[in-house]
Amino acid sequence: MTGTRPSHPVDEMLPVVRLFAFGVQHALVMYSGTVAVPLVFAVAMHMSAAQTVLLINCGLMTSGIATIMQSVGFGQFGSRLPIVQGSSFAMMASMLLIGQVYGIRSVFGAVMGAGLAMVVLAPLMARLMRFFPQVIIGCLITIIGLTLIPVAGRWVGGGTPGAPDFGSPINLFLAFVTILITVAVQAWGRGFIANISVLVGLVAGSIVAALCGMGHYAMVAQAPWFALSMPFAFGMPEFHVMPITIMLLSMIIIVAETAGNCLAIGRLVDVPVTDTTIAGALRADGLSTLLGGAFNSFPYNAFTQNTGLVAMTDIRSRFVVAAAGGIMIGLGLFPKLGALIAALPPPVLGGCGLVMFGMTTVGGVRELLHVRFEGTRNGLIAAVSLALGMLPTACPDLFAHLGGLWRLLLCNGVLLCILSGVTLNLLIGERAPDGDGANASPSIPIPPGT
């Protein structure tokens, strides 16, 4: 699918007012997920408030550019479907590990290297999905959620284990209130309100924190109203083979998420999704990721949250999503907004993080529920993959005596899960006689683009 579809609702250009109004809805739905990844990364890497603001604004701007690229498309890039692009939590564990061992510039170098490789390998990756049956995708999504929960736990305590106020009653109270509000909005909210439950939780939790005397917003006053994000703000990126390899292998998750979201959106808007469509979407992912690394941001993939918004509103136009991308670019040009988000108290972020990462885990479990275990070896594949994937989290010091490169490889639970799952599936996996899904290609992955 490299051109438009005459008279199809997906290619309808709405009046400007409606285009903007519907675009704002998509921007709000994707906003919390878009800023969450740079915010999580900055906190985990102990970056300064100014650096955190920079990451957030760069993330907003490049997410908007990536969304326009995916939805409008040009040449062989983009799915030309109403799909928004945002940074994925799936890459967080790999990025943090690379950052801790090699430094921040190597993170951006690995992101750029993986993005370039994905542009070149997109057609091949679109066909490689046959090696990632539903059992492997389910295990991967589950491991992503489980390995990020300890990160949220540290925020709940205050951000820095060992600090005098870590785990104090006020921190635990704020996290509990944030969880309660987020869950209540998600459970009892309707439509659009339910879709922004995390954003509502962050705002409400921050208000409660301010009433309790927490939150430092001096940075908001000091931040300029307008600023243009510049490339390589942290210095020229560094390129190392092992970080790029790990990042590229981890991008398999993005391949699965993007392919799944293309299938989901295609069904919703009644557009056939072919290998060509998925290859175009993956090329856009790769180019967006390459651009993200250059502009101090992270890998990009198709977001899941907005799939629900398309289903709810039945507004199929891809130009509505492109308008949301334009709005995100505008938001990325105002550092005061990024400074406001960077000032969120860690317990509030931890409360929302627990909900988000828990939902990611549940997404993996839901995938595994559709896997056929009876009469197959899928149970053994899942058991070993999940166990190996949890090793670095359950026993962080297990590989402490290994060299830097091996430790970087083996301390990545997501990567261990991928390698073990694919290897075991090739060695002992088998296709169900009736073709009902023992080793079928993955259906629509459910994890939030969070």
Stockholm file with secondary structure:
# STOCKHOLM 1.0

chainA/1-450         MTGTRPSHPVDEMLPVVRLFAFGVQHALVMYSGTVAVPLVFAVAMHMSAAQTVLLINCGLMTSGIATIMQSVGFGQFGSRLPIVQGSSFAMMASMLLIGQVYGIRSVFGAVMGAGLAMVVLAPLMARLMRFFPQVIIGCLITIIGLTLIPVAGRWVGGGTPGAPDFGSPINLFLAFVTILITVAVQAWGRGFIANISVLVGLVAGSIVAALCGMGHYAMVAQAPWFALSMPFAFGMPEFHVMPITIMLLSMIIIVAETAGNCLAIGRLVDVPVTDTTIAGALRADGLSTLLGGAFNSFPYNAFTQNTGLVAMTDIRSRFVVAAAGGIMIGLGLFPKLGALIAALPPPVLGGCGLVMFGMTTVGGVRELLHVRFEGTRNGLIAAVSLALGMLPTACPDLFAHLGGLWRLLLCNGVLLCILSGVTLNLLIGERAPDGDGANASPSIPIPPGT
#=GR chainA/1-450 SS CCSCCTTCGGGCCCCHHHHHHHHHHHHHHHHHHHHHHHHHHHHHTTCCHHHHHHHHHHHHHHHHHHHHHHHHCBTTBCCCSSCCEEECGGGHHHHHHHHHHHCHHHHHHHHHHHHHHHHHHHHHHHHHGGGSCHHHHHHHHHHHHHHHHHHHHHHHHTSSTTSTTTTCHHHHHHHHHHHHHHHHHHHHCCTHHHHTHHHHHHHHHHHHHHHTTCCCCHHHHHSCSCCCCCTTTTSSCCCCHHHHHHHHHHHHHHHHHHHHHHHHHHHHHTCCCCHHHHHHHHHHHHHHHHHHHHTTCCCEEECSHHHHHHHHHCCCCHHHHHHHHHHHHHHHTCHHHHHHHHTCCHHHHHHHHHHHHHHHHHHHHHHHHTSCCTTSSHHHHHHHHHHHHHHHHHCTTTTTTSCHHHHHHHTCHHHHHHHHHHHHHHHHCCCCTTCSSSSCCCCCCCCCCC
#=GC SS_cons         CCSCCTTCGGGCCCCHHHHHHHHHHHHHHHHHHHHHHHHHHHHHTTCCHHHHHHHHHHHHHHHHHHHHHHHHCBTTBCCCSSCCEEECGGGHHHHHHHHHHHCHHHHHHHHHHHHHHHHHHHHHHHHHGGGSCHHHHHHHHHHHHHHHHHHHHHHHHTSSTTSTTTTCHHHHHHHHHHHHHHHHHHHHCCTHHHHTHHHHHHHHHHHHHHHTTCCCCHHHHHSCSCCCCCTTTTSSCCCCHHHHHHHHHHHHHHHHHHHHHHHHHHHHHTCCCCHHHHHHHHHHHHHHHHHHHHTTCCCEEECSHHHHHHHHHCCCCHHHHHHHHHHHHHHHTCHHHHHHHHTCCHHHHHHHHHHHHHHHHHHHHHHHHTSCCTTSSHHHHHHHHHHHHHHHHHCTTTTTTSCHHHHHHHTCHHHHHHHHHHHHHHHHCCCCTTCSSSSCCCCCCCCCCC
//
